[in-house]
Amino acid sequence: MFTASETPIIATILLVAFGILGWGFYRARPYGKLGIFAWLQSVVLMAPWLVFFGLFAAGIYINIVAILLLLVVSTAIYIYLGRQLRAAGQDVILRQRATQKLAEQESAPTPETTPTVEPTQVKLEVLPIPEADLNAIKSIFGLDTFFATETIAYQEGAIFKGNLRGEAEMVHNRLTAKLQEALGDKYRLYLVENTEGKPVVIVLPSRNDPRPMSVSQKVFAIILLVSTVATSLEASGILQGFDLFANVARLPETLPIGLGILVILLAHEIGHWLLARRHNIRLSWPYFLPAVQIGSFGAITRFESLLPNRKVLFDIALAGPAAGGIVSVLMLIAGLLLSHPGSMFQLPNQFFQGSILVGSLARVVLGSALQSPLVDVHPLVVIGWLGLVITALNLMPAGQLDGGRIVQAIYGRKIAGRTTFATLILLGLVALGNPLAMYWAIVILFLQRDLERPSLNEISEPDDARAALGLLALFLMVATLLPLTPGLAGRLGIG
């Protein structure tokens, strides 16, 4: 039976879910078959969330195996729909091209009356690009790639409006190669969507590329690293019931947990570095964010190279949380398996109600031991839990956090901007009862709220497999940060 407090939650979830789906269907109908396929993909993406959190709000718990099964099934359906969507899209493109070709042939003027028209009409304004360079840039466009119709001054370069005449990734690669052949490494070519949702080409001087870290920035990064080591050791001392800064002689006692936290942070950054190296992208040194409560909030890492496309952005953004999260989960599970009466830590059973993911794993491994007021656990349990929290915080869909970059890579800049705003509002509400949320909201607001700069090819989207992995990462983030309700924890035998 539902309590009076649970009923509004359930009703709200249902209303919001059906409202989003109904609005999406209304927007999709005018686009015919393509729109319906895209809408069905969004339904499939939302289905595991709706099932899990709908049942959770209703007081019904499904175990980890069922959750993974939901994700696997939804991923398979999502990939299938994606293939159908691309096939339908190709059919539409072919029909459009055939219709356009017939129309051009029917309306083609006779040779005697054919006017001479430049493929690019330049507005009467001063362009910052030298005329010789502008003519060379205009020469790279063509009927089989991008047919430019208008040139507009933009910053230190120019925007070329026109019609995209092929698949975005292929067109971008061909135009980039032609531009480099004509003018070397002097300019960068971006293929993006304008405010009307139409493809445009932007050409900017390469002197606007990201710059490597200065010496002073590297010194600051080292200072933050040293501070993070200190706060990780201090957090270890607080967990053991003493203040390290007031009891420096007890430093050896803080090393196991403190070094465990640093290992997770290091794994996170190595994940970013390995994928960046694979895609030939330079990363800045990480700016670690010290935090006494949990040791660290993670690190801020800047791109020192332009990203070729959104796939690369996704791969690098996901690699860090994936590496740090896997190490954290392995530590947590190993700690649970090694826990026994007399272990180093005695945690109140309410501790395991603070996270759906941690509580579920603990229930599977420890069983009825979670019903005791105090639960004996191995130190690896604490280290793994802290690592999961750090990873989950960085997976929040905001700005230049890993989660924000993942959302930007999959859904684009407009959706990423909206999720950033929603995340800050949510953190502001949670901060009323949780100081950690307030600190993290301040970090995002002042350091991480801006979106990542556009990729060189901003139009091509990541494939379905990447979208499914992004969904899984965001799901695990929520499962880590969302606590169990007391009623549900009681049904699971926790507390």
C-alpha positions as CSV (number, residue, x, y, z in Angstrom):
1,M,0.0,0.0,0.0
2,F,1.2,3.5,-0.7
3,T,1.5,6.1,2.0
4,A,0.2,9.6,1.7
5,S,3.7,10.9,1.2
6,E,4.5,8.4,-1.6
7,T,1.3,9.1,-3.7
8,P,2.3,12.6,-4.8
9,I,5.8,11.4,-5.8
10,I,4.3,8.6,-7.9
11,A,1.8,10.9,-9.5
12,T,4.5,13.5,-10.3
13,I,6.8,10.8,-12.0
14,L,3.9,9.6,-14.1
15,L,2.8,13.1,-15.1
16,V,6.3,14.2,-16.0
17,A,7.1,11.0,-17.9
18,F,3.9,11.0,-20.0
19,G,4.1,14.7,-20.5
20,I,7.6,14.4,-22.0
21,L,6.6,11.4,-24.2
22,G,3.5,13.1,-25.3
23,W,5.3,16.3,-26.2
24,G,8.0,14.3,-28.1
25,F,5.3,12.5,-30.1
26,Y,3.6,15.8,-30.9
27,R,6.9,17.2,-32.2
28,A,7.8,14.0,-34.1
29,R,4.5,13.6,-36.0
30,P,5.2,16.3,-38.7
31,Y,8.4,14.5,-39.7
32,G,6.6,11.3,-40.6
33,K,8.4,8.0,-40.4
34,L,11.7,9.6,-39.5
35,G,10.1,11.5,-36.6
36,I,8.3,8.4,-35.3
37,F,11.5,6.3,-35.3
38,A,13.4,9.1,-33.5
39,W,10.6,9.4,-30.9
40,L,10.6,5.6,-30.4
41,Q,14.4,5.8,-29.7
42,S,13.7,8.4,-27.0
43,V,11.0,6.1,-25.5
44,V,13.5,3.2,-25.4
45,L,16.1,5.4,-23.7
46,M,13.7,6.5,-21.1
47,A,12.1,3.1,-20.5
48,P,14.7,1.7,-18.0
49,W,14.6,4.9,-16.0
50,L,10.8,5.0,-15.9
51,V,10.5,1.4,-14.9
52,F,13.2,1.5,-12.2
53,F,12.3,4.8,-10.6
54,G,8.6,4.3,-11.0
55,L,8.8,1.0,-9.2
56,F,11.2,2.6,-6.7
57,A,8.8,5.4,-5.9
58,A,6.1,2.8,-5.5
59,G,8.2,0.9,-3.0
60,I,8.9,-2.0,-5.3
61,Y,12.6,-3.0,-5.6
62,I,14.1,-4.8,-8.5
63,N,17.6,-6.3,-8.1
64,I,20.8,-5.5,-10.1
65,V,20.3,-8.5,-12.5
66,A,16.8,-7.2,-13.5
67,I,18.2,-3.7,-13.9
68,L,21.1,-4.9,-16.2
69,L,18.5,-7.0,-18.2
70,L,16.4,-3.9,-18.7
71,L,19.5,-2.0,-19.9
72,V,20.6,-4.8,-22.3
73,V,17.1,-5.1,-23.8
74,S,16.7,-1.3,-24.2
75,T,20.2,-1.1,-25.8
76,A,19.4,-3.8,-28.3
77,I,16.1,-2.1,-29.3
78,Y,17.7,1.3,-29.4
79,I,20.4,0.0,-31.8
80,Y,17.8,-1.7,-34.0
81,L,15.7,1.5,-34.2
82,G,18.8,3.4,-35.0
83,R,19.5,1.2,-38.0
84,Q,15.9,1.6,-39.2
85,L,16.2,5.3,-38.7
86,R,19.3,5.6,-40.8
87,A,17.9,3.3,-43.5
88,A,14.7,5.5,-43.7
89,G,16.9,8.6,-43.7
90,Q,18.9,7.4,-46.6
91,D,15.7,6.7,-48.6
92,V,14.5,10.2,-47.9
93,I,17.8,11.7,-49.0
94,L,17.8,9.7,-52.2
95,R,14.2,10.8,-53.0
96,Q,15.1,14.4,-52.2
97,R,18.1,14.3,-54.5
98,A,16.2,12.7,-57.3
99,T,13.4,15.3,-57.0
100,Q,15.9,18.1,-56.9
101,K,17.8,16.8,-59.9
102,L,14.6,16.5,-62.0
103,A,13.6,20.0,-61.0
104,E,16.9,21.4,-62.0
105,Q,16.7,19.7,-65.4
106,E,13.2,21.0,-66.0
107,S,14.1,24.5,-65.0
108,A,17.5,24.7,-66.7
109,P,17.8,27.7,-69.0
110,T,19.1,27.5,-72.5
111,P,22.8,28.1,-73.2
112,E,22.0,31.5,-74.8
113,T,20.3,32.7,-71.6
114,T,22.4,31.1,-69.0
115,P,23.7,33.8,-66.6
116,T,27.1,33.7,-65.0
117,V,26.6,33.3,-61.2
118,E,29.3,33.0,-58.7
119,P,28.8,30.0,-56.3
120,T,29.4,32.3,-53.3
121,Q,27.8,35.7,-52.9
122,V,29.7,37.9,-50.5
123,K,27.9,40.5,-48.5
124,L,29.0,44.1,-48.7
125,E,31.1,44.1,-45.6
126,V,34.7,44.1,-44.7
127,L,35.9,40.5,-44.1
128,P,38.8,39.9,-41.8
129,I,40.2,37.2,-44.1
130,P,42.6,38.5,-46.8
131,E,41.1,38.4,-50.3
132,A,43.6,35.9,-51.6
133,D,42.9,33.5,-48.8
134,L,39.1,34.1,-49.1
135,N,39.2,33.1,-52.8
136,A,41.2,30.0,-51.9
137,I,38.7,29.1,-49.3
138,K,35.7,29.6,-51.6
139,S,37.4,27.3,-54.2
140,I,37.2,24.3,-51.9
141,F,33.4,24.2,-52.1
142,G,31.5,22.3,-54.7
143,L,28.2,20.8,-55.8
144,D,29.2,17.4,-54.4
145,T,30.2,18.6,-50.9
146,F,28.9,22.0,-49.8
147,F,27.4,24.6,-52.2
148,A,28.1,27.9,-50.6
149,T,25.6,30.7,-51.3
150,E,26.5,33.5,-48.8
151,T,29.5,34.7,-46.9
152,I,29.3,36.5,-43.6
153,A,32.1,38.0,-41.5
154,Y,32.5,36.2,-38.2
155,Q,35.1,37.0,-35.5
156,E,38.5,36.7,-37.3
157,G,37.1,34.5,-40.0
158,A,33.9,33.9,-42.0
159,I,30.7,31.9,-42.0
160,F,29.6,30.3,-45.2
161,K,25.9,29.5,-45.6
162,G,24.8,27.0,-48.2
163,N,23.6,23.5,-48.8
164,L,25.2,20.3,-47.5
165,R,25.4,17.9,-50.4
166,G,26.5,14.7,-48.7
167,E,27.0,12.9,-45.4
168,A,28.4,15.3,-42.9
169,E,31.5,13.4,-41.9
170,M,32.6,12.7,-45.5
171,V,32.0,16.3,-46.5
172,H,33.9,17.7,-43.5
173,N,36.9,15.4,-44.2
174,R,37.0,16.4,-47.9
175,L,36.7,20.1,-47.2
176,T,39.3,20.0,-44.5
177,A,41.7,18.2,-46.8
178,K,41.2,20.7,-49.6
179,L,41.6,23.6,-47.2
180,Q,44.9,22.3,-45.9
181,E,46.1,21.6,-49.5
182,A,45.2,25.2,-50.4
183,L,46.4,27.1,-47.4
184,G,48.3,24.7,-45.2
185,D,47.7,24.9,-41.5
186,K,46.6,28.5,-41.5
187,Y,42.9,28.0,-41.0
188,R,40.5,25.6,-39.3
189,L,37.2,24.5,-40.8
190,Y,34.1,23.9,-38.6
191,L,30.9,22.2,-39.8
192,V,28.2,23.2,-37.4
193,E,24.5,24.0,-37.3
194,N,23.3,27.6,-37.1
195,T,20.5,28.9,-35.0
196,E,18.0,27.7,-37.6
197,G,19.3,24.2,-37.4
198,K,20.9,24.3,-40.9
199,P,24.5,23.3,-41.6
200,V,27.0,26.1,-42.1
201,V,30.8,26.1,-42.5
202,I,32.9,28.4,-40.3
203,V,36.5,29.1,-41.1
204,L,38.7,30.6,-38.4
205,P,42.5,31.2,-38.2
206,S,44.5,28.5,-36.5
207,R,45.9,31.1,-34.1
208,N,42.6,30.7,-32.2
209,D,43.5,27.0,-31.4
210,P,43.8,26.1,-27.6
211,R,47.1,27.0,-26.1
212,P,49.3,24.7,-24.0
213,M,49.6,25.3,-20.3
214,S,51.9,28.1,-19.1
215,V,54.5,27.6,-16.5
216,S,52.4,29.4,-13.9
217,Q,49.5,27.1,-14.7
218,K,51.6,24.0,-14.2
219,V,52.8,25.3,-10.9
220,F,49.2,25.9,-9.8
221,A,48.3,22.4,-10.9
222,I,51.1,21.0,-8.8
223,I,50.0,23.0,-5.8
224,L,46.5,21.6,-6.2
225,L,47.9,18.1,-6.4
226,V,49.8,18.5,-3.2
227,S,46.6,20.0,-1.5
228,T,44.6,17.0,-2.8
229,V,47.1,14.5,-1.3
230,A,46.7,16.4,2.1
231,T,42.9,16.5,2.0
232,S,42.8,12.8,1.0
233,L,44.9,11.9,4.0
234,E,42.8,14.3,6.2
235,A,39.6,12.6,5.0
236,S,41.1,9.2,5.9
237,G,41.8,10.5,9.4
238,I,38.3,11.9,9.8
239,L,36.9,8.5,8.9
240,Q,39.0,6.9,11.6
241,G,37.9,9.5,14.2
242,F,40.8,12.0,14.4
243,D,42.1,15.1,12.8
244,L,45.4,14.5,11.0
245,F,46.4,18.2,11.0
246,A,46.1,18.1,14.8
247,N,47.8,14.7,15.1
248,V,50.5,14.6,12.5
249,A,52.2,11.7,14.3
250,R,49.3,9.4,13.2
251,L,50.1,10.0,9.5
252,P,50.9,6.3,8.9
253,E,47.3,5.4,10.0
254,T,45.8,7.5,7.2
255,L,48.0,6.1,4.4
256,P,45.9,3.1,3.3
257,I,42.7,4.9,2.8
258,G,44.3,8.1,1.6
259,L,46.4,6.3,-1.0
260,G,43.4,4.3,-2.1
261,I,41.5,7.5,-2.9
262,L,44.5,8.8,-4.9
263,V,44.7,5.5,-6.8
264,I,41.1,6.0,-7.9
265,L,41.8,9.6,-8.9
266,L,44.9,8.5,-10.8
267,A,42.9,5.7,-12.6
268,H,40.3,8.3,-13.7
269,E,42.9,10.6,-15.2
270,I,44.8,7.7,-16.9
271,G,41.5,6.8,-18.6
272,H,41.2,10.3,-20.0
273,W,44.8,10.3,-21.1
274,L,44.8,6.9,-22.8
275,L,41.8,7.8,-25.0
276,A,43.1,11.2,-25.7
277,R,46.4,9.7,-26.9
278,R,44.5,7.2,-29.0
279,H,42.7,10.1,-30.8
280,N,45.9,12.3,-30.9
281,I,44.3,14.9,-28.6
282,R,46.5,16.9,-26.1
283,L,45.2,17.3,-22.6
284,S,46.3,19.8,-20.0
285,W,47.6,18.7,-16.7
286,P,44.7,17.9,-14.3
287,Y,43.7,20.6,-11.8
288,F,42.7,18.4,-8.9
289,L,40.0,19.8,-6.6
290,P,40.8,19.1,-2.9
291,A,37.9,18.4,-0.6
292,V,38.2,17.6,3.1
293,Q,34.8,15.7,3.2
294,I,35.7,13.0,0.6
295,G,39.4,13.7,-0.2
296,S,38.8,15.3,-3.6
297,F,36.0,16.3,-6.1
298,G,38.1,14.9,-9.0
299,A,40.0,17.1,-11.4
300,I,39.5,19.7,-14.1
301,T,41.2,18.8,-17.4
302,R,41.2,21.1,-20.4
303,F,41.6,20.1,-24.1
304,E,44.7,21.6,-25.7
305,S,43.7,20.4,-29.2
306,L,40.6,20.9,-31.3
307,L,38.3,17.9,-31.3
308,P,37.6,16.4,-34.7
309,N,34.0,15.3,-33.9
310,R,31.6,14.5,-31.1
311,K,32.6,10.9,-31.0
312,V,36.1,11.8,-29.8
313,L,34.5,14.1,-27.2
314,F,32.4,11.2,-25.9
315,D,35.2,8.7,-25.9
316,I,37.6,10.9,-23.9
317,A,34.8,12.1,-21.5
318,L,33.6,8.6,-20.7
319,A,37.0,7.0,-20.4
320,G,37.9,8.7,-17.1
321,P,34.7,7.8,-15.2
322,A,34.7,4.3,-16.7
323,A,38.3,3.7,-15.4
324,G,37.7,5.3,-12.0
325,G,34.3,3.7,-11.6
326,I,35.5,0.2,-12.4
327,V,38.4,0.5,-9.9
328,S,36.0,1.8,-7.3
329,V,33.5,-1.0,-7.8
330,L,36.2,-3.6,-7.7
331,M,37.5,-2.1,-4.4
332,L,34.0,-2.0,-3.0
333,I,33.2,-5.6,-3.9
334,A,36.5,-6.9,-2.7
335,G,36.0,-5.0,0.6
336,L,32.6,-6.5,1.0
337,L,33.9,-10.0,0.4
338,L,36.8,-9.4,2.9
339,S,34.5,-7.9,5.6
340,H,34.0,-10.1,8.7
341,P,33.3,-9.6,12.4
342,G,36.2,-7.6,13.8
343,S,37.0,-5.7,10.6
344,M,38.6,-2.3,10.9
345,F,35.4,-0.2,10.4
346,Q,32.1,-0.5,12.3
347,L,29.5,1.4,10.2
348,P,25.9,2.1,11.2
349,N,23.6,0.2,9.0
350,Q,22.0,3.5,7.9
351,F,25.3,4.1,6.0
352,F,24.2,1.6,3.4
353,Q,20.9,3.4,2.9
354,G,22.8,6.4,1.4
355,S,23.2,4.8,-2.1
356,I,21.0,2.5,-4.1
357,L,24.0,1.0,-5.8
358,V,26.2,0.6,-2.6
359,G,23.2,-0.7,-0.6
360,S,22.2,-3.2,-3.3
361,L,25.7,-4.6,-3.6
362,A,26.1,-4.8,0.2
363,R,22.8,-6.6,0.5
364,V,23.9,-9.2,-2.0
365,V,27.3,-9.9,-0.4
366,L,26.7,-9.2,3.3
367,G,23.1,-10.5,3.5
368,S,21.5,-10.4,7.0
369,A,24.6,-8.8,8.5
370,L,23.1,-5.4,7.4
371,Q,20.3,-5.8,10.0
372,S,22.8,-5.3,12.8
373,P,23.0,-1.8,14.2
374,L,26.8,-1.8,13.5
375,V,28.2,-3.5,10.4
376,D,31.9,-4.6,10.4
377,V,33.5,-3.7,7.0
378,H,36.9,-3.8,5.4
379,P,38.6,-0.4,4.6
380,L,38.2,-1.2,0.9
381,V,34.5,-0.7,1.3
382,V,35.0,2.9,2.4
383,I,37.5,3.6,-0.3
384,G,35.3,2.1,-3.0
385,W,32.3,4.0,-1.8
386,L,34.2,7.3,-1.8
387,G,35.5,6.6,-5.3
388,L,32.0,5.9,-6.6
389,V,30.8,9.2,-5.1
390,I,33.7,11.1,-6.7
391,T,33.0,9.4,-10.1
392,A,29.2,10.1,-9.8
393,L,29.8,13.8,-9.0
394,N,31.8,14.1,-12.2
395,L,29.2,12.3,-14.2
396,M,26.5,14.9,-13.4
397,P,25.3,16.4,-16.7
398,A,26.6,19.9,-16.3
399,G,29.0,22.1,-18.3
400,Q,32.5,20.7,-18.7
401,L,32.1,17.9,-16.2
402,D,32.5,14.4,-17.7
403,G,28.7,14.0,-17.6
404,G,28.2,17.4,-19.3
405,R,30.6,16.5,-22.1
406,I,28.9,13.1,-22.5
407,V,25.5,14.8,-22.9
408,Q,26.9,17.4,-25.3
409,A,28.5,14.6,-27.4
410,I,25.3,12.6,-27.7
411,Y,22.5,15.2,-27.7
412,G,24.2,18.4,-28.8
413,R,24.9,21.8,-27.2
414,K,21.3,22.9,-26.8
415,I,20.4,19.9,-24.7
416,A,23.7,20.1,-22.8
417,G,22.9,23.7,-21.9
418,R,19.5,22.8,-20.5
419,T,20.8,19.9,-18.4
420,T,23.5,22.2,-17.0
421,F,20.8,24.6,-15.8
422,A,18.7,21.8,-14.4
423,T,21.6,20.3,-12.6
424,L,22.5,23.6,-10.9
425,I,18.9,24.1,-9.8
426,L,18.8,20.5,-8.4
427,L,22.1,21.0,-6.6
428,G,20.8,24.2,-5.2
429,L,17.7,22.4,-3.7
430,V,19.7,19.5,-2.4
431,A,22.2,22.0,-0.8
432,L,19.6,23.1,1.6
433,G,20.2,19.9,3.5
434,N,23.6,18.7,2.2
435,P,26.7,20.9,2.4
436,L,28.5,18.7,-0.1
437,A,26.0,19.5,-2.8
438,M,26.5,23.3,-2.1
439,Y,30.3,23.0,-2.5
440,W,29.9,21.1,-5.7
441,A,27.3,23.5,-7.1
442,I,29.8,26.4,-6.4
443,V,32.6,24.5,-8.2
444,I,30.4,24.0,-11.3
445,L,29.0,27.5,-11.2
446,F,32.4,29.2,-11.2
447,L,34.7,26.7,-12.9
448,Q,32.8,24.2,-15.0
449,R,29.4,25.7,-16.1
450,D,30.5,26.6,-19.7
451,L,30.0,24.0,-22.4
452,E,33.0,22.5,-24.3
453,R,33.9,24.4,-27.4
454,P,32.4,23.0,-30.6
455,S,34.1,20.1,-32.4
456,L,35.4,20.7,-35.9
457,N,32.6,18.5,-37.1
458,E,29.7,19.3,-34.8
459,I,27.0,17.7,-37.0
460,S,27.9,14.0,-37.0
461,E,26.5,12.3,-34.0
462,P,28.0,9.4,-32.0
463,D,26.7,5.9,-32.9
464,D,24.0,4.0,-31.0
465,A,26.5,2.0,-29.0
466,R,28.0,5.2,-27.6
467,A,24.6,6.6,-26.8
468,A,23.8,3.4,-24.9
469,L,27.0,3.6,-22.9
470,G,26.3,7.2,-22.0
471,L,22.8,6.2,-20.8
472,L,24.4,3.5,-18.6
473,A,26.9,5.9,-17.2
474,L,24.2,8.4,-16.3
475,F,22.0,5.6,-14.8
476,L,24.8,4.5,-12.5
477,M,25.5,8.1,-11.5
478,V,21.9,8.4,-10.3
479,A,22.0,5.0,-8.7
480,T,25.1,6.0,-6.7
481,L,23.9,9.4,-5.5
482,L,20.2,8.5,-4.9
483,P,19.5,7.1,-1.4
484,L,17.2,4.3,-0.4
485,T,14.0,5.3,1.3
486,P,13.7,4.0,4.8
487,G,10.7,1.9,3.8
488,L,12.5,0.3,0.9
489,A,15.6,-0.2,3.0
490,G,13.5,-2.0,5.5
491,R,12.1,-4.3,2.9
492,L,15.6,-5.1,1.7
493,G,16.7,-5.9,5.2
494,I,19.0,-2.9,5.6
495,G,18.6,-1.5,9.0
